[in-house]
């Protein structure tokens, strides 16, 4: 829309800059070095066409995402040898999506992390997250 900033994932040049990149006709995988030392090896898989959420992907984009997810795992297994993974989508602002272009997170996890064993739902299951009655 006029006046809105351009989508940072529609122009993939920033996703490619300084990153390990793999792509197919429909999606791109970007794994950048960690800027903070946390989440080393974390990456995202982005459809090349602008899709606001995972629910907007075509069946072909789902298959293309899976193809890159398997390539990401092979690369991370070979280079970092993680002990586990978190993988998933954030959808909508309330769901934690800050860029409104669908992107699949791939996060290697390690036994020696302070939060090892905490999954992607652990903070959501906390009693402090209970909705008001």
VMD Tcl script that draws the C-alpha trace (Angstrom):
set ca {
  {0.00 0.00 0.00}
  {1.20 3.55 -0.61}
  {3.04 5.05 2.34}
  {3.90 1.67 3.89}
  {7.54 0.59 4.03}
  {8.48 -2.06 1.47}
  {8.36 -5.68 2.59}
  {11.90 -6.65 3.65}
  {11.41 -10.22 2.44}
  {10.06 -9.39 -1.03}
  {13.49 -8.01 -1.94}
  {15.68 -10.89 -0.84}
  {19.00 -9.06 -1.15}
  {19.18 -8.51 2.63}
  {18.32 -12.18 3.25}
  {21.21 -13.17 0.99}
  {23.80 -10.72 2.41}
  {26.37 -12.56 4.54}
  {24.18 -15.65 4.77}
  {24.29 -19.32 3.93}
  {21.63 -19.40 1.20}
  {19.82 -22.14 -0.65}
  {16.85 -21.57 -2.87}
  {14.50 -23.23 -5.29}
  {12.01 -21.73 -7.72}
  {9.52 -20.78 -4.99}
  {11.37 -20.25 -1.69}
  {14.64 -19.09 -0.19}
  {16.53 -20.33 2.89}
  {18.72 -17.82 4.75}
  {20.95 -18.72 7.71}
  {22.89 -15.72 8.99}
  {25.59 -15.61 11.66}
  {24.20 -14.74 15.08}
  {24.58 -11.08 16.04}
  {24.18 -11.83 19.76}
  {25.75 -15.26 20.19}
  {22.30 -16.76 20.89}
  {20.46 -18.90 18.33}
  {23.62 -19.67 16.36}
  {22.63 -21.30 13.09}
  {19.02 -20.08 13.17}
  {17.50 -19.39 9.79}
  {14.30 -18.71 7.94}
  {12.64 -20.09 4.84}
  {10.66 -17.47 2.92}
  {8.36 -17.85 -0.08}
  {9.57 -15.68 -2.95}
  {6.03 -14.50 -3.65}
  {4.55 -12.23 -1.00}
  {2.36 -14.39 1.23}
  {1.24 -12.70 4.47}
  {1.01 -15.92 6.51}
  {1.60 -19.65 6.30}
  {-2.13 -20.03 5.63}
  {-1.64 -18.23 2.30}
  {1.00 -20.61 0.90}
  {0.23 -22.72 -2.15}
  {0.70 -26.50 -2.02}
  {3.78 -26.03 -4.22}
  {5.24 -23.51 -1.74}
  {4.67 -26.00 1.09}
  {6.64 -28.61 -0.85}
  {9.36 -26.06 -1.68}
  {9.58 -25.12 2.02}
  {9.99 -28.78 3.00}
  {12.74 -29.19 0.39}
  {14.69 -26.28 1.89}
  {14.00 -27.42 5.46}
  {15.70 -30.74 4.70}
  {18.63 -28.87 3.12}
  {18.86 -26.64 6.20}
  {18.94 -29.67 8.50}
  {21.64 -31.37 6.43}
  {23.76 -28.19 6.47}
  {23.30 -27.57 10.20}
  {23.89 -31.23 11.12}
  {27.17 -31.12 9.15}
  {28.40 -27.75 10.43}
  {27.04 -27.42 13.99}
  {25.84 -30.92 14.99}
  {22.89 -29.68 17.09}
  {21.23 -31.91 19.67}
  {17.72 -30.95 18.54}
  {15.68 -28.38 16.64}
  {12.77 -26.00 16.98}
  {10.94 -25.21 13.77}
  {7.78 -23.27 13.16}
  {5.73 -20.32 12.03}
  {4.57 -17.21 13.88}
  {1.26 -15.91 12.51}
  {-0.13 -12.42 13.06}
  {1.10 -9.80 15.49}
  {-0.41 -11.55 18.52}
  {1.28 -14.76 17.39}
  {4.66 -13.02 17.29}
  {4.91 -12.35 13.54}
  {6.75 -9.06 13.13}
  {7.30 -9.16 9.36}
  {4.01 -9.77 7.55}
  {5.57 -12.03 4.95}
  {5.34 -15.72 5.83}
  {8.64 -17.13 7.11}
  {9.43 -20.52 8.63}
  {11.94 -20.49 11.50}
  {14.59 -23.23 11.75}
  {16.50 -23.15 15.04}
  {19.17 -25.66 16.02}
  {19.22 -26.42 19.76}
  {22.07 -27.59 21.96}
  {22.24 -29.57 25.20}
  {24.44 -26.94 26.89}
  {22.00 -24.03 26.33}
  {20.49 -22.46 29.45}
  {17.01 -23.11 27.98}
  {17.70 -26.60 26.63}
  {14.55 -28.68 26.80}
  {12.24 -25.67 26.53}
  {10.14 -26.05 23.41}
  {8.36 -23.47 21.34}
  {5.27 -23.72 23.55}
  {6.94 -23.63 26.96}
  {6.42 -19.92 27.60}
  {2.82 -20.12 26.37}
  {1.95 -22.89 28.85}
  {3.15 -20.83 31.83}
  {0.42 -19.82 34.28}
  {1.46 -16.18 33.82}
  {0.05 -16.52 30.28}
  {-3.45 -17.46 31.51}
  {-6.15 -15.31 29.91}
  {-8.36 -13.22 32.23}
  {-11.62 -14.88 33.17}
}
mol new
graphics top color blue
foreach p $ca { graphics top sphere $p radius 0.5 }
foreach p [lrange $ca 0 end-1] q [lrange $ca 1 end] { graphics top cylinder $p $q radius 0.2 }
display resetview
